[in-house]
Amino acid sequence: MSRILVRWFAAALLFAAAPWAAAQSLPVHVTVDGDVATVVVGDVAQPLADMTLAFDSASGLTPANLGVRAEIVSLSDPTLLARLPGTLATLDSAFPLMITVEPPAGGLAFQKLVHVEIHTHALPYTYGSSYRLFKAPLSGAFRDITTQVAQGSVRARGTTGGFSQFLVLADVRHSDNVATEKLDRLRARIALLPASEAAPLEAHRAAAAQAVADARYDDALAHLDLLAARVNARAGSTIPQVWTAGGGSTNHAGELLARAKMP
């Protein structure tokens, strides 16, 4: 193990053991290539983690316009713990890293989805691992946005229609409970649409929820695919699809598509 990683692990353990300690900021290096931004956390030659943000379609995408920062957080911070979904989803002491993406107003805009990946060698992944990708608004509750976790060193992937804070958590909740929570959040988002748009989407969502309850998982995915197809067909016309830094627009399409994705 490199000296850089040894020092980082030591720092992580120190902060985990000291709940009164302030979060420790870490350097980030951001590059942009087309619609893809790459964030390297820590030393560029031997990073602690890297994050990829692949946009469906972005404008004003620059390193400065992303507003990225990273920090080691305390595993005993009561404010942070209150933002997690219960005691079955926890930070791993080997990777107490939170990445915040908070674009400054007036710069970045994008349509529909951002595909997010956080990769680290600090967490080994094997089949059946409980690591998942979570996202929260600033000071808000963290929710599972996982679409895939690749084997090897952990690559936790998810999608979102907005930002801003990300964690990789060890989540031992039952998969049916996770799916039900996602479907409940999907229902809440559908309810924000006009009734004419919401009704057909809610029909697919309700059918998917019933299929999960009946352990008919292929049927659930099929209904969610139909829901996503309708959202994609109507995005930009009857369903708003643009996110802009600083507000002023509503990316219903992106949030619906993100919440309709299951790992």
N, C-alpha and C positions, 0 to 999 in steps of 0.2 A: 504494500500500500504506500502511496506517495506521501511525502511529508505534508503536502498541502491538504490531502484528505484527512490525515491523522489530526492535524490542527483543527480542521472543520468539525470532525466528529467529537473532538474534545470540547469544542465550543458548544456544540449541540447538547452534549450531556450536561455541561455547566448550566446552560439556560434551562434545561429540563428540571434540574435539581433546585433551581432558585426561582420560585414563582414571582418574586418581587423584581426580578431583573427586567430591564427594558429590552425590547426587541433589538436584535443586532442587524443593522443594515449590511447588505452584501453588494459588491459591484456587479453591474450588468453591462453587457455589450450587445447592442442591437444592430442587426443588419436587415436590409429589405431588398428583395428581388421580385419585382412585379407585384403580385398579390400575396406574397408570402413574406412574413417577418420571422426572423430567428433571434431568440434571446439566449445568450450564454450567461449563466450565473456563476460568479467566481472567476477564477483564473481561466483565461481563454484557452491555454494549452491543456489544462487539466480541469475542466469545469466541474462544479458540484452538480449542475443540472443544466439542461437546455430545454427551451420551450419553443415550439413552432406554432405560429398562428397563420393559417391558410384561409384567406378570405374568398368567398364566392366572387365578389366584385367590390373593389375598394377604390376610393379616391382620397388623395391627401395622405397616403400611407408613407410615413417617414419615421425614422427612429424617434425623433423629438415628438411627433404627433401621437405616438403610442403611450407615452407617459408610464413607462415600466419601472417598477422598483421591486426589490426582493429583500427578504429579511428572515432570519432565524427567530422563531417565536418560542415562548415558554410553553411546555406541555402542561403546566399547572396554572396558566393564566385563566382566572375564572371568567373573564369577559369573553375570551376566545372559546372556552369550553361551552359556554352558554349558547354559542352560535352553531355548535355541532348538533347533528340529529340524534341526540341521546347518547347513551354510554356504549353502544355497540359499534360506533364509528369513531375511531381514535387516531391521533397522530402517532406515528412511529418515531421512537427516540433517535433512530438513525437518520431521519429525514424530516426535521421540524421546520420545513421551508414553506413560506407563503409568498406567492408572487402576486403583485397587484398591477393591473393594467387600467390606468385611469387617464385616458386621453384628454388633453386640454381642450377647452371649448374652441370651436371654429376651425378645427383642422381636419380630423379624420371623419370619413363617412363610408358606410358600406351597405350592401344589399344582402338580405337573407342571412346566411350562416357564416360563422367563423369556425373552422375546424382546428381544435386545440390539441396539442400533444405536449406532455411533460415527460422528459426522459432523464433518468438518473441511474448511476451505477451503485448508489448507496443502498438500494433496495433490490434484492434478488427476487425474481418472479418465477414461480413454477405453476403448473396447471392447477387451477382451483384456488389460486391466491386470492386474498380478500382485498387487495389494493384497488382503490377506485379514485376517480377524479371528481372533485367537488368544486363548486363555484358559489360565490356569494356577492351580493351588492355590498358596498362599503358599510361596515358595521351590521350587516344583515345576516340572516341564517344561511348556512352552507347547505347546498343541495347537490345530490348526485347527478352528474351530467355524462357519465361514462357511456361510451359506445364500444370500447374495446380496450383490453390491457394485453399487450404483447409480451411473450415470454422472453427470458434472458434477463438483462437488466431492465427494470420496469419502464415501459412506455405506456403511460395512461393517456387515453384519447377520449375526446368528447366534442360536442358541438354546442354553440351558444349563439343567441341573437343579440348579445350585449356583453358587457364586462361587469365585475372588475377584479375580484380576488379569487385565487385558486390555491387549493391544497390537495395533496395526495393523502388519503386516509386509508387505514385498515378498517374495512367495513364488514362485520360478520352478521349483519341483518339477513334474514331470509330473503331470497331473491323475489319471492312473491310480494313481500312487504315493500321492497324497493320499487317493483313495477307498479304496485298500487299507488304509492306516493307520487310517482311520475305521472300516472294517469289522472290523479286528482289535481295535480298542478296543470296538466293539459286542459282539464275541464275548466279550471279557473281562468285560463287564458282564452279559451273559446268563448267564455261568457262575456268577454270584453267586446266581442264583435257584434254587429247588427244581427238581429234574429234571423234574417234571410241567409246570412253567411254562417251563423253559428249552428243552425239546426242540422244540416247535413254532416257537418264535422262532428257534432256531438253524437250523432247516430253511430258513426264509425267508432268514436272513442268509447261509447257505452258498450258496443258490441265487443270491443277489444277487452274492456274491463271484465265483462262476463266470461269471455274466453279464458282470461287469466284465472278467474275464480274457479273455472271448471277444469283447469290444467290443460286447456287446449291451446298451447302456446303458438303453434303454427297459425292457427286461426287468428289469434291476437295480432301477430305480426302482419298477417294479410290485411286485416282491417286498418292497421296503422299505416301500411303502405298506401291503401286507398285514400286515407285521410291526407297523407303527405302529397299524393298526386294531385288532389283537389287544391290544396294550398298552393302548390307550385304553379298550377294552371291559372290561378286567380291572383297570384302575387303581383303587385305593381298596378293592378287595376282596381279590384274590389277589396283586396286585402293589402294594407300598407306593408312595405318591405324594406324601408330605409332606416338605418340607425345613424345618427349624427352626434358628434361629440358636443356636449353641452345641452343636449335635448333639442326640442323643436320638431321631432318626428317620432313615429312609433313603428317599430319593426315587428309587427304582429306575425308576419310570415316566418321570420327567423325564429322567433320564440316558439311558435307552434311546431315548426319542423324539428327544432332541438328537443322539445319535450315529447315528441312522437317517436324518437329514436330509443331503442332498447339495446342493451349489450348482448 
